[in-house]
């Protein structure tokens, strides 16, 4: 397209197209938060369960770590961060990490693997992830 063919309407269409691609790329963070929310409870239950074989526990931990590392590397490669993601990333990541540490401390200190409330607490780290996913994907 040369300068003579670039009209105001064509510029608006091009700007709308670029804006749509950028918004779609920025929503990717929401999908990562959702994946993390879905992967965390099985990870927590399997790792803390005394009934799972050691090999299964190691495999689940390795898969969880590989998913996290892949998402983190892909996130840095993409380079597009939406406004809402920039606003909530650090607080939600900190809250997720804090709930995982609190859950690990409860398991180690109180040996609560088989108590009924533990199954509900295994879902606690997913809450910040679900909130972050909802806020990013609704943008």
N, C-alpha and C positions, 0 to 999 in steps of 0.2 A: 504494500500500500504506500503510495507516495503522498506528499503533503497536500496535494490538490484533492485527493479522494478522502481525506480524513475530515469528516464533517463533525458537527457537534453531536449529532445522534450516534455516529460511529464511536466517538470518544466516550459517550455515556454507556454504550453497550460494552465497550472494552473495559471501562472502569467497573461496571457491574459484574462482568465475568471474572475479573481479577479479584474483586472483593469476595465473590462466592467461593473461589478456590482458596483464598486465604482463610475464610471462616471455616471451611471444611477441614483444612489442615490444622487449624487451632482446636477444633473439636476432638482431634485425635487424643489429646490428653484426657478428655472425659472417658473415652473408651479404655484407656490404660487404667484409670481409677476404677472403672467397673470391673475389668479383668482382675485387678488386685482384690477387690471386694469379694469376688466369687472364689478366688483361689485361696484366700487366707483361712477360712474355716476348715476346709479339708486338711490344709497344711498343719494347722494348730492341733486338730483332733488326732491326726495320724502321728505327729511327732510326739505328742504328750501321752498318747495311749500306750499303756503297758502291754496291750495284747498284740500290737503289730510287731512283726519281725524286724530285727535291726536292719536288715537289708532294705526292707520296704521304707523304713524311716529315713534311711540315708538317701534312697532314691527320690522320695518325695521332697526332702530338703534340697537335694541337688536340682530337681526340676523347678522348685519354687525360686531358688537362687538364679537359675538360668533364665527363667521368665523375667525376673526383676532386672537382671543385667541386660538382657536383650532390649527390654522396654526403655531402660535408662539410656543405652547407647543409641537406640533409634530416636529417642526424644532429642538428644543433642544433635543428631544428624539433620533432623527435620528443620530446626532453627525457627519455626513459627510458633509463637506463644500468644494466645489470646489474652485480652485484658483481664478477664475473670480468672484465668489460670495463673497469671502473674500475681494477682491479688491473693489467691487462696493456697497456692502451692506450698509455701513454707509453713503456714499454720496447720494445714491438713496433714502434711508429711510429719510434722512434729507430733501432732495428736495421734496419728497412726503408730509412730514409733513408741510413744509413751504408753499406749494401750498394749502394744506387744510386749514391752518390757515389764509392765505391771502384771500381765498375764503369765509371763515366764517366771517372774518372782513368786507369784501365787502358787504356781505348780511346784517350784523348787522348795519354797519355804513351808508350804502348808500341805503338800502332797494331796492335791485335790483332784487328781485326774478322773476319778470315778464318781465324784459327787454330782448331784443333779444340777446345781447351779453352774458348774463348770461348762456344761454344754451350752448354756445361754451366754456365759462369759466368752466362749470361743468365738461368738459372733461380734463381740464388742469392737475388735480392731476393724471390722468391715464398715462400721457406722461412719467414721470420717471419710472413708473411701466412697461410700454411696452418696454422702452429702456433696463431696467434691465432684463426683461424676454428674450428679443432677445439676449442680450449678454451672458446670462447664458445658454440658450438652444442651441446656435450655437457652444458652446464649445465642 
